[in-house]
């Protein structure tokens, strides 16, 4: 069994058009470690309105790590003591 870490935050649009959110994960360090992780979120496609009366939307990101011999071997073979990545949440007009 692997492990999961969650992080929650509120999103509020200040755009003048209705938008939908997207998620992009890049720049994994060390290279190749992304094969042992997955990142998901509970955002369900809710449209964020352009009006001033909108309610903040609570979103939760989940980072899941594999529990496998291959992952342990990767950590040992690459002397991994830390890792990193960039998450971008972006808005697209609808």
C-alpha atoms as an extended CHARMM CRD file, in Angstrom:
* protein
*
        94  EXT
         1         1  UNK       CA              0.0000000000        0.0000000000        0.0000000000  PROA      1               0.0000000000
         2         2  UNK       CA              1.2330000000        3.4890000000       -0.8230000000  PROA      2               0.0000000000
         3         3  UNK       CA              0.6170000000        6.7790000000        0.9210000000  PROA      3               0.0000000000
         4         4  UNK       CA             -1.5480000000        9.8030000000        0.1630000000  PROA      4               0.0000000000
         5         5  UNK       CA             -1.1690000000       13.4450000000        1.1770000000  PROA      5               0.0000000000
         6         6  UNK       CA             -4.0040000000       15.9350000000        0.6180000000  PROA      6               0.0000000000
         7         7  UNK       CA             -3.8810000000       19.7230000000        0.4120000000  PROA      7               0.0000000000
         8         8  UNK       CA             -7.0290000000       21.8690000000        0.2010000000  PROA      8               0.0000000000
         9         9  UNK       CA             -7.4350000000       25.4580000000       -0.9230000000  PROA      9               0.0000000000
        10        10  UNK       CA            -10.1420000000       27.8670000000       -2.0440000000  PROA      10              0.0000000000
        11        11  UNK       CA            -10.4040000000       29.2080000000       -5.5890000000  PROA      11              0.0000000000
        12        12  UNK       CA            -12.1110000000       32.4470000000       -6.5180000000  PROA      12              0.0000000000
        13        13  UNK       CA            -12.0730000000       33.9160000000      -10.0220000000  PROA      13              0.0000000000
        14        14  UNK       CA            -11.4500000000       37.6120000000      -10.6130000000  PROA      14              0.0000000000
        15        15  UNK       CA            -11.8950000000       37.2090000000      -14.3700000000  PROA      15              0.0000000000
        16        16  UNK       CA            -14.4920000000       39.1520000000      -16.3330000000  PROA      16              0.0000000000
        17        17  UNK       CA            -15.5900000000       35.9360000000      -18.1020000000  PROA      17              0.0000000000
        18        18  UNK       CA            -16.8210000000       32.5900000000      -16.8000000000  PROA      18              0.0000000000
        19        19  UNK       CA            -13.9350000000       30.1270000000      -16.4880000000  PROA      19              0.0000000000
        20        20  UNK       CA            -13.2140000000       26.4490000000      -15.9480000000  PROA      20              0.0000000000
        21        21  UNK       CA            -10.0790000000       25.2400000000      -14.1540000000  PROA      21              0.0000000000
        22        22  UNK       CA             -7.3060000000       23.0130000000      -15.4290000000  PROA      22              0.0000000000
        23        23  UNK       CA             -4.3750000000       21.3310000000      -13.7000000000  PROA      23              0.0000000000
        24        24  UNK       CA             -0.8470000000       20.8270000000      -15.0150000000  PROA      24              0.0000000000
        25        25  UNK       CA              2.0440000000       19.0820000000      -13.2130000000  PROA      25              0.0000000000
        26        26  UNK       CA              5.5770000000       19.5700000000      -14.6080000000  PROA      26              0.0000000000
        27        27  UNK       CA              9.2810000000       19.7240000000      -13.7530000000  PROA      27              0.0000000000
        28        28  UNK       CA              9.5890000000       16.5500000000      -11.6830000000  PROA      28              0.0000000000
        29        29  UNK       CA             12.9390000000       16.2750000000       -9.8910000000  PROA      29              0.0000000000
        30        30  UNK       CA             14.6410000000       13.8640000000      -10.0280000000  PROA      30              0.0000000000
        31        31  UNK       CA             13.7390000000       12.8910000000      -13.5510000000  PROA      31              0.0000000000
        32        32  UNK       CA             11.7310000000        9.6640000000      -13.6650000000  PROA      32              0.0000000000
        33        33  UNK       CA             10.2580000000        9.8740000000      -10.1730000000  PROA      33              0.0000000000
        34        34  UNK       CA              6.8740000000       10.8730000000      -11.6350000000  PROA      34              0.0000000000
        35        35  UNK       CA              6.3480000000        7.2170000000      -12.6290000000  PROA      35              0.0000000000
        36        36  UNK       CA              5.7650000000        6.4110000000       -8.9520000000  PROA      36              0.0000000000
        37        37  UNK       CA              3.4000000000        9.2860000000       -8.1100000000  PROA      37              0.0000000000
        38        38  UNK       CA             -0.0360000000       10.3680000000       -9.1880000000  PROA      38              0.0000000000
        39        39  UNK       CA             -1.6870000000       13.7020000000       -8.5710000000  PROA      39              0.0000000000
        40        40  UNK       CA             -5.4330000000       14.1490000000       -8.7020000000  PROA      40              0.0000000000
        41        41  UNK       CA             -7.9870000000       16.6410000000       -7.5120000000  PROA      41              0.0000000000
        42        42  UNK       CA            -11.6680000000       16.6830000000       -6.7010000000  PROA      42              0.0000000000
        43        43  UNK       CA            -12.4980000000       19.5910000000       -9.0080000000  PROA      43              0.0000000000
        44        44  UNK       CA            -15.5700000000       18.5230000000      -10.9680000000  PROA      44              0.0000000000
        45        45  UNK       CA            -15.6770000000       21.0900000000      -13.7580000000  PROA      45              0.0000000000
        46        46  UNK       CA            -17.7000000000       23.6770000000      -11.8550000000  PROA      46              0.0000000000
        47        47  UNK       CA            -17.8030000000       26.9150000000      -13.8200000000  PROA      47              0.0000000000
        48        48  UNK       CA            -16.4310000000       29.8940000000      -11.8820000000  PROA      48              0.0000000000
        49        49  UNK       CA            -18.6740000000       32.8760000000      -12.5710000000  PROA      49              0.0000000000
        50        50  UNK       CA            -17.4560000000       36.3340000000      -13.4820000000  PROA      50              0.0000000000
        51        51  UNK       CA            -19.8610000000       38.0640000000      -11.0630000000  PROA      51              0.0000000000
        52        52  UNK       CA            -18.9100000000       39.6340000000       -7.7680000000  PROA      52              0.0000000000
        53        53  UNK       CA            -21.3930000000       37.4560000000       -5.8510000000  PROA      53              0.0000000000
        54        54  UNK       CA            -19.6070000000       34.1490000000       -6.4710000000  PROA      54              0.0000000000
        55        55  UNK       CA            -18.7820000000       31.7600000000       -3.6430000000  PROA      55              0.0000000000
        56        56  UNK       CA            -15.2000000000       30.4870000000       -3.1960000000  PROA      56              0.0000000000
        57        57  UNK       CA            -14.7840000000       26.9020000000       -4.3790000000  PROA      57              0.0000000000
        58        58  UNK       CA            -12.9630000000       24.4440000000       -2.1130000000  PROA      58              0.0000000000
        59        59  UNK       CA            -10.6020000000       22.1670000000       -4.0750000000  PROA      59              0.0000000000
        60        60  UNK       CA             -8.4990000000       19.3100000000       -2.7180000000  PROA      60              0.0000000000
        61        61  UNK       CA             -5.3390000000       18.0040000000       -4.4030000000  PROA      61              0.0000000000
        62        62  UNK       CA             -4.1630000000       14.4740000000       -3.6110000000  PROA      62              0.0000000000
        63        63  UNK       CA             -0.5820000000       13.2540000000       -4.0190000000  PROA      63              0.0000000000
        64        64  UNK       CA             -0.3620000000        9.4640000000       -4.0770000000  PROA      64              0.0000000000
        65        65  UNK       CA              2.9120000000        7.5710000000       -3.9060000000  PROA      65              0.0000000000
        66        66  UNK       CA              3.4190000000        3.9660000000       -4.9350000000  PROA      66              0.0000000000
        67        67  UNK       CA              4.5480000000        1.3150000000       -2.5370000000  PROA      67              0.0000000000
        68        68  UNK       CA              6.5590000000       -1.0450000000       -4.6600000000  PROA      68              0.0000000000
        69        69  UNK       CA              9.9610000000       -2.6730000000       -4.8600000000  PROA      69              0.0000000000
        70        70  UNK       CA             10.5570000000       -0.7670000000       -8.1180000000  PROA      70              0.0000000000
        71        71  UNK       CA             10.0200000000        2.5480000000       -6.3400000000  PROA      71              0.0000000000
        72        72  UNK       CA             12.3630000000        1.6110000000       -3.4850000000  PROA      72              0.0000000000
        73        73  UNK       CA             14.9660000000        0.5030000000       -6.0310000000  PROA      73              0.0000000000
        74        74  UNK       CA             14.5850000000        3.8480000000       -7.8590000000  PROA      74              0.0000000000
        75        75  UNK       CA             15.1330000000        5.7750000000       -4.6030000000  PROA      75              0.0000000000
        76        76  UNK       CA             18.2280000000        3.7550000000       -3.6800000000  PROA      76              0.0000000000
        77        77  UNK       CA             19.7250000000        3.6450000000       -7.1940000000  PROA      77              0.0000000000
        78        78  UNK       CA             19.3650000000        7.4240000000       -7.5550000000  PROA      78              0.0000000000
        79        79  UNK       CA             20.2770000000        8.3500000000       -3.9440000000  PROA      79              0.0000000000
        80        80  UNK       CA             17.0060000000       10.2710000000       -3.6590000000  PROA      80              0.0000000000
        81        81  UNK       CA             16.6770000000       12.2800000000       -0.4490000000  PROA      81              0.0000000000
        82        82  UNK       CA             14.0700000000       14.7580000000       -1.6990000000  PROA      82              0.0000000000
        83        83  UNK       CA             11.9110000000       15.4160000000       -4.7290000000  PROA      83              0.0000000000
        84        84  UNK       CA              9.9870000000       18.2750000000       -6.2770000000  PROA      84              0.0000000000
        85        85  UNK       CA              7.5430000000       19.2910000000       -8.9880000000  PROA      85              0.0000000000
        86        86  UNK       CA              5.5140000000       22.3070000000      -10.1130000000  PROA      86              0.0000000000
        87        87  UNK       CA              1.7150000000       22.4120000000      -10.0410000000  PROA      87              0.0000000000
        88        88  UNK       CA             -0.1280000000       24.9950000000      -12.1060000000  PROA      88              0.0000000000
        89        89  UNK       CA             -3.8500000000       25.5820000000      -11.7310000000  PROA      89              0.0000000000
        90        90  UNK       CA             -5.0840000000       27.6260000000      -14.6870000000  PROA      90              0.0000000000
        91        91  UNK       CA             -8.3780000000       29.0800000000      -15.8680000000  PROA      91              0.0000000000
        92        92  UNK       CA             -9.8240000000       28.8250000000      -19.3610000000  PROA      92              0.0000000000
        93        93  UNK       CA            -12.7520000000       30.8520000000      -20.6140000000  PROA      93              0.0000000000
        94        94  UNK       CA            -15.9290000000       28.9110000000      -21.3830000000  PROA      94              0.0000000000
